Amino acid sequence: MIVKSLLRCLSYFENVLKHPLERGAKVVVVCCNSFTWVIASNLDDKGRTNRVSSAEITVNQPPSKSTSLGGTVQITCTLSGASLGSTAISWYQQKSGSAHRYLLYHYAGSSTNRASGVPDRFSGSVSGNTGTLSISRVESGDAADYYCAMWNNYIYYFGTGTKLSVGSPREPSVSLLPPSSVQITEKNTATLVCLVSGFNPGTVEIEWTVDGSVKGNGVETSWIQQETDNTFSLSSYLTLSASEWNSHERYSCGVKHETQATPFQTSISRSSCM
């Protein structure tokens, strides 16, 4: 009975690992008799963060990395608040719209143990409390999110992912669309749309301002999507009541990307939309 229970639990745990964590998820706990695994994510309402924590233990990954075709890239994962010791570090790959794919695990001083079908271009190494995933002879299909996982004291800690972009850096193209008059009249609301596309690497920050003041309420930003040309895009929406829309004049969408020294901002004036 104990063995069957343990196998059922391990099967459930395996299924959890194969599926992406939902936005806003804080923690998933899986208990198997005397064993407990904790998969921590701590995603914020923008969908990403670069740190996962449980008590004093944290797992840190850089939010993004970029490389060119045929090159070599290294993605790091560092455990703080505990000693990694001889614990293995596992790595997972997730492409947009797909479940996590297990790649490999690696112990300090051991060889890389790859999953079936994973080419030897992918390798792992450990130094101190830092694990590194190395990808050589990079291909366009390697562009994805990469997650590390570490085992410590019966708890399995996940990093929140590093987005790998393949290709030359590109600045984002930004368009700001005003609300429709039909929406304002019939629904008594006004939604502005900020379209951001063509950027690489695939990490940006969006900030809305109304008459120069930062606006946080009423903002919804989509997940970043990877396009067929290895650039990225997203949409951000600011929804206001019709009365709030009519009480202000200048609406701006600011975009921060690593190719730009200062954030790019595009604006519209309400009076020009009438």
Disulfide bonds with the S-S distance in Angstrom:
Cys9-Cys32 1.66
Cys77-Cys148 1.87
Cys194-Cys253 2.08
